[in-house]
Amino acid sequence: MITDINEPVRVKMIVGKGNIKIISLFWNNRLIPVDKITYRWITKKGIYPVFHFAVSSGKNIMEIHFNPVELQWILDRIHMDG
């Protein structure tokens, strides 16, 4: 089941050596551990890049993106197993 969310989310991550590791998300008063980044891609909003990530947490996949102009992370949707 896919649920569209489109809400701000806080992201704990490690950045270094040209790479990013997302550790956890904080959304809806819940801390969600991230197992790994399963996919990443870049789109454009006007002339600016928007950085998208699909991350896994258990059997669920969450799609998030970072808008560097607004300096904001958004939880786009959750793909729930079952």
Secondary structure, DSSP 8 states (H G I E B T S, - for coil): -EEEEEEE-EEEEEEETTEEEEEEEEETTEEEE--EEEEEEEEEETTEEEEEEEEEETTEEEEEEEETTTTEEEEEEEE---
